[in-house]
Amino acid sequence: MKPSSIPAAMGDAQWLAHRYDPGHDAFHMRHVPRAAHAAIPFLTDEHLGEQEPLVVRRVEAMAASAAPAPIHFIFHSAYCCSTLLAAAFDMPGMAMGLKEPVLLNDLIGWRHRGAKGLEVARVLDEGLRLLARPFARGEAVVVKPSNIVNPLIPAIMGLRPQARALLLHAPLDAYLASIARKGMWGRLWVRDLFMKLMREGMIAPLGIAPDDYLSLTDIQVAAAGWLAQQRQFQLLAPQLGGRVATLDSETLVARPQDSLAALAGLFDIDLDQATIAAVVDGPVFARDAKSGADFAQGQRAQDARHGLELHGEEVEKVAQWARVIAGNAGIALDLPQSLLARQA
């Protein structure tokens, strides 16, 4: 689909700011209707399918962009129900959730290739403006970036002083079990994440000698990545104060209505109890947010138990190792500024 004009596309949130091309200083826009957002887990090429992008020079895009809505964020350390939570904010008239827009990943990659800080900050600011275009009047936009974007959290929150954010994580043992049961692809993913975190200087504070990196097992690598992100969230929470709250996935699954109500309050989105109950009892919470498969009652807990049965010894030993590192590095396993404590 092609728009009638570039201003028409830039005034329409259905035209997603999908990629940034620094070589041509241009945004790649993809036509993604609201229904398509609901049907896919992530806003990646794999899930969006083949479509010729509308390439718009950055200056031209910003000149024609619609006014932004209030924007808020779900930052996470992966495998912690973040996709589910972002999908829950697809609430016409109130909010729209964006699940891992690749534009933000592009800026991390550009920075790693040597882009100057001021250049990245400028495009980040303008990219956030494009992502914040509302689908409907009065809606807020809730963005769930990929966790590889986490090093940009201070910049994102600095550029958007009115924004609020949730720092979401899975408990250590649950995270390790989740990685273990995902097999080879999960293990490859944590190694790729480890390298990216190392490039950001986030692994060094753990006190693991670089000469020991290659001797770490896959699950130790997963634990080190978890610790690095947990440390970042622990430091960010007091720095950002009342603008952020923390939540773990087990609490979200055990208390979904309370969690959603508290998060709507943090984001200043006016949801009544009936709306919250309808979301929690509806299809978003009843299916796997990534695969779309239906969840039977209690299946999440059953899958977790099954993972621990298969990999329990390895997970237990690595978790014990990780707790020693956490103690030595001053990393809290339970984060401050609990989301549900705000509601109490």
C-alpha positions in Angstrom: 0.0 0.0 0.0 1.2 3.5 -0.9 -0.1 6.7 0.8 -1.5 9.5 -1.2 1.4 11.7 0.0 4.2 11.8 2.5 2.3 14.2 4.8 -0.6 11.7 4.7 1.6 8.9 5.8 3.3 11.0 8.5 0.0 12.0 9.9 -1.2 8.4 10.2 0.0 6.1 13.0 -0.7 3.1 10.7 2.5 4.1 9.0 5.0 2.7 11.5 8.4 4.3 11.8 10.1 0.9 11.3 13.8 1.5 10.5 16.3 4.3 10.5 18.9 4.4 7.7 21.9 6.6 8.8 23.5 6.4 5.4 20.6 8.3 3.8 19.4 9.9 7.0 15.9 8.5 6.3 13.2 6.6 8.1 11.6 3.5 6.5 7.9 3.6 7.1 5.8 0.4 7.0 2.0 0.3 6.7 0.8 -1.7 9.8 -2.9 -1.3 10.7 -4.0 -1.7 14.2 -5.3 -5.2 13.6 -1.9 -6.3 12.3 -0.3 -5.1 15.6 -2.6 -7.4 17.5 -1.9 -10.4 15.2 1.9 -10.5 15.5 4.2 -10.7 18.6 6.9 -8.3 17.4 7.2 -5.4 14.9 10.0 -7.2 13.0 10.5 -7.9 9.3 9.9 -11.6 10.1 6.4 -10.9 11.4 5.5 -7.9 9.2 6.1 -9.8 6.0 7.4 -8.5 2.7 6.4 -4.9 1.9 8.2 -2.2 0.1 8.9 0.5 2.7 8.1 4.2 2.2 11.5 5.9 2.5 11.2 9.4 3.9 14.1 11.7 4.6 14.4 12.5 8.3 13.9 16.3 7.9 10.9 15.7 5.7 9.4 13.2 8.1 9.6 15.5 11.0 8.2 18.5 9.1 5.0 16.4 8.3 4.7 14.3 11.5 1.5 14.3 13.4 1.5 15.7 17.0 2.7 13.0 19.5 0.5 11.4 22.2 1.8 10.8 25.8 4.3 8.0 25.6 5.3 5.5 28.2 7.6 2.5 28.3 7.8 -1.2 29.4 11.5 -1.9 29.7 12.4 -5.5 30.5 15.1 -8.1 30.8 13.4 -10.7 28.5 11.3 -13.7 29.0 9.1 -12.0 31.6 5.7 -11.6 30.0 6.6 -8.1 28.6 5.0 -8.9 25.2 1.8 -10.0 26.9 1.7 -6.8 28.9 2.3 -4.5 25.9 -0.4 -6.4 24.0 -2.8 -5.7 26.9 -2.5 -1.9 26.1 -4.2 -2.3 22.8 -7.3 -0.4 24.1 -8.9 1.7 21.4 -9.6 5.2 22.7 -7.3 4.8 25.6 -3.9 3.4 24.6 -1.9 1.4 22.1 1.0 -0.9 22.7 4.0 -1.1 20.3 5.9 -4.4 20.7 9.7 -4.1 20.0 9.9 -1.5 17.2 13.1 -2.2 15.3 13.8 1.5 14.9 15.2 1.6 18.4 17.3 -1.4 17.8 18.8 0.4 14.8 20.0 3.2 17.0 21.8 0.8 19.3 23.5 -0.8 16.2 24.4 2.6 14.8 25.9 3.6 18.1 28.0 0.4 18.2 29.3 1.2 14.7 30.6 4.5 16.0 27.8 7.1 15.7 28.3 10.2 17.8 26.2 10.6 20.9 24.6 13.8 19.8 23.6 12.3 16.4 22.1 9.3 18.1 20.2 11.5 20.6 18.8 13.6 17.8 17.4 10.7 15.9 16.2 9.0 19.1 14.3 12.1 20.0 12.7 12.3 16.5 12.1 8.6 16.3 10.3 8.7 19.6 8.1 11.4 18.3 7.2 9.2 15.3 6.5 6.2 17.5 4.2 8.4 19.7 1.8 9.3 16.9 -1.6 8.1 18.3 -4.0 5.8 16.4 -6.9 7.7 17.8 -7.5 11.0 19.6 -6.9 10.8 23.3 -4.8 7.6 23.3 -1.5 7.2 25.0 1.3 5.1 23.4 3.0 2.4 25.4 6.3 1.2 23.8 7.9 -2.1 24.8 11.4 -1.9 23.3 13.6 -5.0 22.8 15.8 -5.5 25.9 18.9 -4.7 23.7 17.7 -1.1 23.8 18.1 -1.0 27.6 21.4 1.0 27.5 19.4 3.8 26.0 16.9 4.0 28.9 18.6 7.1 30.5 18.6 8.9 27.2 14.9 7.9 26.4 13.7 9.0 29.8 15.8 12.2 29.7 14.3 13.1 26.3 10.8 12.4 27.5 10.5 14.0 31.0 6.8 13.3 31.2 7.1 9.6 30.4 6.7 6.9 32.9 8.3 3.4 32.7 7.9 -0.1 34.1 11.1 -2.1 34.8 9.9 -5.7 34.3 11.9 -8.8 35.0 11.6 -12.6 35.7 12.9 -14.0 38.9 16.4 -15.5 38.5 15.4 -19.2 38.7 12.4 -18.7 36.5 14.5 -16.9 33.9 17.2 -19.6 33.9 14.7 -22.4 33.6 13.0 -20.5 30.7 16.3 -20.2 28.8 17.2 -23.9 29.5 13.9 -25.3 28.1 14.2 -23.2 24.9 17.1 -25.3 23.8 19.8 -24.3 21.4 18.1 -21.1 20.2 17.7 -19.8 23.8 21.3 -20.6 24.5 22.5 -18.8 21.4 20.3 -15.8 22.2 21.8 -15.4 25.7 25.4 -15.5 24.3 24.5 -12.8 21.7 23.0 -10.7 24.5 26.1 -11.2 26.7 28.3 -9.9 23.9 26.1 -6.8 23.5 26.0 -6.1 27.2 29.8 -6.6 27.3 30.1 -3.9 24.6 28.1 -1.6 26.7 30.3 -2.1 29.8 27.6 -3.9 31.7 29.3 -7.2 32.3 32.5 -5.8 33.9 30.9 -4.8 37.2 29.9 -8.4 37.9 33.5 -9.2 38.7 33.9 -12.2 36.4 37.4 -12.2 34.9 37.4 -11.8 31.1 39.7 -14.8 30.8 36.8 -16.9 32.3 34.1 -15.8 29.8 34.8 -18.7 27.4 34.6 -21.2 30.2 31.1 -20.2 31.3 28.3 -22.6 30.5 25.3 -21.4 28.5 23.2 -21.1 31.6 26.0 -19.2 33.4 26.1 -16.8 30.5 22.3 -16.4 30.9 22.7 -15.7 34.6 25.4 -13.1 33.9 23.2 -11.3 31.5 20.3 -11.4 34.0 22.6 -10.0 36.7 23.8 -7.2 34.4 20.3 -6.1 33.6 19.1 -6.5 37.2 22.0 -4.2 38.3 21.0 -1.6 35.7 17.3 -1.6 36.8 18.4 -1.4 40.5 20.5 1.7 39.7 17.9 3.3 37.5 14.9 3.0 39.9 16.2 5.5 42.5 17.6 7.8 39.8 14.2 8.1 38.0 12.2 8.1 41.3 8.5 8.2 41.0 8.6 8.0 37.2 9.4 4.3 37.3 8.2 1.2 39.1 9.3 -2.4 39.1 7.5 -5.7 38.7 8.4 -9.4 38.3 6.7 -11.8 36.0 5.6 -14.2 38.7 3.7 -11.4 40.4 2.1 -10.3 37.2 0.9 -13.8 36.4 -0.4 -14.3 40.0 -2.1 -10.9 40.3 -2.9 -9.7 36.7 -5.8 -7.4 37.5 -3.9 -5.7 40.3 -0.8 -5.4 38.1 -2.7 -3.9 35.1 -4.6 -1.5 37.3 -1.4 -0.3 39.0 0.4 0.1 35.7 -2.5 2.1 34.2 -2.2 4.3 37.2 1.5 4.8 36.7 0.9 5.6 33.0 -2.0 7.9 33.9 -4.4 5.9 31.7 -7.9 6.0 33.1 -9.1 2.3 33.2 -12.1 1.2 35.3 -12.3 -2.2 36.9 -14.6 -3.5 34.3 -12.2 -2.7 31.5 -9.3 -4.2 33.4 -11.3 -7.4 34.1 -12.3 -7.7 30.4 -8.6 -7.4 29.3 -7.4 -10.0 31.9 -10.3 -12.4 31.1 -9.9 -11.8 27.4 -7.8 -13.4 24.7 -4.5 -11.5 25.5 -4.0 -13.2 28.8 -5.3 -16.6 27.5 -2.7 -17.2 24.8 1.0 -17.3 24.4 2.0 -13.7 23.4 4.8 -14.9 21.1 3.2 -17.9 19.4 -0.5 -17.1 19.7 -1.2 -20.6 20.9 -4.0 -20.8 23.5 -3.0 -21.4 27.2 -4.9 -23.9 29.2 -5.5 -22.9 32.8 -2.3 -23.3 34.8 -0.2 -24.1 31.7 2.3 -21.4 32.4 3.1 -22.8 35.8 3.1 -26.3 34.4 5.6 -25.3 31.7 7.8 -23.8 34.3 7.7 -26.9 36.5 8.5 -29.1 33.4 11.5 -26.9 32.7 12.8 -27.3 36.2 12.3 -31.1 36.1 14.4 -31.4 32.9 17.1 -28.9 33.9 16.7 -28.5 37.6 20.2 -29.5 38.7 21.9 -27.2 36.2 19.6 -24.3 37.0 19.9 -24.8 40.8 23.7 -24.8 40.6 24.0 -21.8 38.3 21.4 -19.9 40.4 23.5 -20.5 43.5 26.6 -19.3 41.6 24.7 -16.2 40.5 23.6 -15.4 44.0 27.2 -15.4 45.2 28.1 -13.0 42.4 25.1 -10.8 43.2 26.1 -10.6 46.8 29.7 -9.7 46.0 28.5 -7.0 43.5 25.7 -5.6 45.6 23.0 -6.7 43.2 19.5 -7.0 44.7 17.5 -10.1 43.5 14.3 -8.1 44.4 14.1 -4.7 42.9 13.0 -1.6 44.8 10.0 0.6 44.0 7.5 -2.2 43.5 4.6 -1.4 41.2 2.0 -3.0 43.5 3.4 -1.1 46.5 2.3 2.1 44.8 -1.2 0.8 44.7 -1.3 -0.2 48.4 
